[in-house]
Amino acid sequence: MRLFVAMGWAGGGWEVEGNEEEGLLYRRRGYDGAVLEERQIRPSPEAWRAFGERLRELGVEAWAARYEPEYPVCGGTTWAVRLGDRKSSGEDAYPPNWTAFLDALSELVGFRLE
């Protein structure tokens, strides 16, 4: 499974990308886009299986392509998820199971993503 997840806000953000074969790369960025931290992560095959099962349970494949709030946003939090060919993104609006998705991704990488 090819994976890319990014969260960003005015003060910086983070991203995780990679796949089962090559592993994952985590980057935390500052407000100017500079990389502040970078980690190579090699989840076990069991961790990848558990992550895939959790994504199916959460119904991530049914997420809309775009999530936006009903009110105008200025300087909010943006996010993007690509799982294989499936893409979803938003700005200050999230799918109803977003927190559970972040929990599953945090388990996969081995530390809390917020």
Order of alpha helices (4+ residues) and beta strands (2+ residues): beta-beta-beta-beta-alpha-beta-beta-beta-alpha
